[in-house]
Amino acid sequence: LALLEHLKMVLQRDDLHFGISLGTPGPDRKPVIQAVAADGTVLGYAKVGWNPVTNRLVEREARALRWLEGMACVSFRSPSVLYAGRWNGRAICISKPLPAEGRRVAASLTTTHIQVQRELARLSLRWRPFCDSRFWQALRERIGGMGQPYYRDVAERAAEVLESRLHGEALAFHTSHGDFAPWNMRLARGQMLLLDWEHSEPEAPVAHDLIHFLVQTRMLLRKEPPGALFNMLQRREGEAASIVKHVVDVGMGAESLESLVLIYALERLTSYDSESHTSIGASRYFGGLINLLLPSCAGSAPQL
């Protein structure tokens, strides 16, 4: 009750009613509170952290949304922040609802998805020596903390291959959504409405979001094994061809695709191995994908 009174205070409304969702079970689970005025108008959605992990996610989303508010985005819209702060040690981010209109997004990459990523690159593209980048340094640290010996060995081998292949090379980085997937998207009036930015990174490797979309839809929705994705990548067919074109448009070589997918798979493997985020099926998928990618990535250096 005290939290709800706090929300009334920060929104400067006494006529609020609240609906509370506890979210999807898992380590990222947190209360999401819908604030509704007496006339039925939804004023906002409050995400509330309750431990170090969820506090970081809530604050990360608030930073990403506030950064986006200062940008003149054309291809997509994101929620605006009504309030962000702490209450009794809990991070809170209240965002304004996006329009309720819109249709669901297909579970395959389209030109609309590519346009969103092109715009994020336009707004925040940076070139960094890969091995010295904050992204890689943080990922390298997580590999050292992995608990499952087999997957830690897989990750170490992947890291060695990437460091050898990309040593001294600059990689394109830009802001990512972080969970660029159909369940966080709608289409309305020619724009993509993008929700749930709590996994956003200010500097992620180019095409990270597109690879995430491709992998998540094929792994979770189509239930395909990693070999099916690997074969598509090797043949540069369908959605893989669209990702390659985006990578080339940004200024990297088409040969970079396998390395970029390996970076993504390694990041996912370390995430699922952590104490708070275990999934045997996901670890098996990403471990398998890494093992398929290693021989091709250990070959000749890419043209970046």
N, C-alpha and C positions, 0 to 999 in steps of 0.2 A: 504493500500500500504506500509506503514511503517513496518508493521509486516512481510510482504513478503520480504522486503529488509533485515530485521533482519534474516529471515530464510536463505536467500542467504549467509549472512555473516557467520552464525554459521556453515553452511554446506560447506562454502568455494567454492561456485560455482556461477558463473554469468549467466549460461546458463539454469536456471531453469524455468519451467512452473508449474503452480499450478492448482489443482482441489480442490474445497472446498465443503465439505458435512457438513450440519448442524446437522446431527444425528437424532436419534429418539426423538420425542417430549417427554418432561418430565423434572424432576428436575435435572437429570444428563446430560442433553443435552449440547453439546459443539461443537465448530467447529473442524473438522478433515481435515487437509490440506495435500493433496498428492503432494509431490515434485517430478517432472519428469524432467530428463535431456533432452537436445535437441535431443538426439538419441532415445528417447522414454523409456529409462531405468527409472524405478521407484526407486528413491533413499531412500525415507522414507515417513513416515506418522507422521504428527505433530498434537498432541492433544493440544488444547489451552483452559485453564480455563478462566472464565470470572467473577466469583463470588467466595465467600468463599467455597461453596460446591464443585464446579467443580475444583477449584484450589487444594483442598485437594485430590480429586480423581486422578487428573493428577500426583500430586507429589507422591501419594501412588503407582501408577502404576510404576513410574520411580524407586522408591526404590525396589519394588518387582522384576522388570526386572534386575536391577543391581545386586541384591542378587543372582538371578538365574544364571547370567553370570559367577559367581564364582563357580558354582556347575557343576559336571560332570553328567548331567542328561542323562539317557539312554532311558527311555520310552516316553519322550516328549521333544518338543522344544518350546521355547518362543522367541519373538523378542528380539534383542539386542538394547541397547540404543545408539543412535548417539549423542544425546544432551539432557540435562535436565537443566532447569534454569528458571529464571523469566525475563519477559520483560514488563515494564510499569505496574507492579503489577499483571501480568497474568502468571500463571504457564504454562510452555511449556515442553512437552516430545516428542522428535522425535525418532521414533523407525525404525529399519531396517525391510523391508518386509520379511516375511517368504516365502519360495518357493510357487509359484502359483499352483504347482501341488497338488494333494491330492483329496480325495473323502470325501463326507459328512459322518458324524457320525450318526449311528442309534439312534433313540430316546429311547433306552433302555440300561441299564448298561451291559457292557461286561467285559471280563477279562482285556481288554486294559484300561478301566477306573479304575479298581481296581489296576492295576500295577502302574498307575500314582500316585494314592493316597498312595500306599505302598512306592513309591519312595519319595514323599514329607514327609511322616512320617520318613523314614530313614534319610533324610537330616536335619530334624528339630524337632524330637519328644522330648517333654518335659512333665514331670508330674507336675501338680500344684494342690494344694488344691482348689477345684472348687470355693468355696465361697470367696476365697481370690484372685482369678485370675483377671487379668486386663480385660479379656473378660467379666466376670460376673459383675465386678464393673461398667464397662461402660454400660452394658445392664441394670443393676439395676437403674442407673442414668436416662437412657432414659425412663424407665417405669414411673418414677416420673414426667416426663415432658409430658406425653401423654395427648392429648386434649379431646378425646372422652371418657366420663365417663364410658360407658358400657365396652368398650375394655380395659380401664385402670383397671377396676375391674377384668376382666378376666386375665389380665397380672399380677396383684398383687396376685391373687390366685395361678397362675402358679408359680410365683416366690417363694411364701411361700412353696409350695409343693416341689419345687426343692431344696430349702435351707434345708428343713427338711430331704429330701431323701438323699441328697449328703453332708450333714454337716460332716466335718472332713474327707471326702473322697478325694483322689487324682484322678484327671481326666487326660487323655492323650490329649495333645494339639500338633498341628503342623501347619505349614504354609498352608493356604488355597488359592485356586484360587479366590474364592469369587463369581464367576458367572459361575460355572462349569456346562455348559449346551451345547446342540448340536450346538447352533448358534455361539459358540465361539471355535469350534473344527473342525479340519480336520485330516484325516489319510493319511500319506505318508511314504512310505519306512519303514513300521513297527513302525513308531513313531506317536504319537499324536501331532499335531501342535495346541498350545493353545494361543489364542489371548485374549486381553481385561482383564488385571489383575488389573484394577483400584479398585476393591472391595476386593482385597487380604488382608488377615489378617496374621500377623506373628505368632499369636497363636490363632487358632480356635479349638474347640473341635473336636476330632477324628470323622471322617465320616461326618463332616459338609458339605463338597462338594458333597459327594455321596447322602446324604439326599436332598440337594438342587437339584441335577439332577433329582432324583426320583420325588420330589414334583413338580418341574417346568414342567417337561414333562407331568405329569398326570394332573396338573391343567390347563396349558396353551395350550398344544397340544391335549391331549385326552379329555379335558373338563370334567374330572371326579370330583365328589363331594368328600369332605374330608373323608366321610365314606368308600369309596372304598379303599383309602390308609390305613385307620385305620384297616380295615379287613385284608389287606395283611400283615400289621405289626403283627397283632395278630396271624396270621397263619404261619408267618415266611416263606412265599412263594416267589418264583421268585426272583426278585431283592432285596427284603427284606432279603432273605437268604444270598445273596452275601454280603450285608452290614454287617450282623451279623458276617459272617466269617472274614471280614476285622477287625471288632472291636475286635474279639477274638484273631486274629493274632497279633494285636498291644499289647494285654495284658489285655484287659478289659473283663468283663463277658458278656455273651449273653443277660443277663437280663437288660443290660444298654440301649438297643435299644430305648425303649419308652422314657427314660429320655433324650437321645440325640436328638430324634425327637422333644420332647417338648421344649428343649433349642432352637433348630432351629426355630420352629414355633413361639416361643416367640420373638426371634430376628427379624423375618420377620414382626410380628404384630407391634412391636414398630417402625420399619422402615416405614411401610405404614401409620402409624398414624401420623407421623411427619408432620409439617406444609408444608414442601416442597415436600411431597411424599404421597399424599392421593389417595387411591383407595378403593372405597366401596366394590367392589367385592373381592379384595384380603384380606381386613380386615375381611370380612365375612368368607372367606375360612379359614384363619388362626385362627380366633376366634373359629370357629366350630371345627377345628382340635384339638385345645387346650382343649376344653370342652370334646371331646371324650377321650383324653389322660389322663386327670386329675384323674379319678377314679383308673386306673391301676397304675399310677405313685404315687398315695397317699397310695398305699398298702405297702407291705414289701420292705425293703431296698434292692437295687441291690447288686450283688457281683461284685465289681469293681477290 
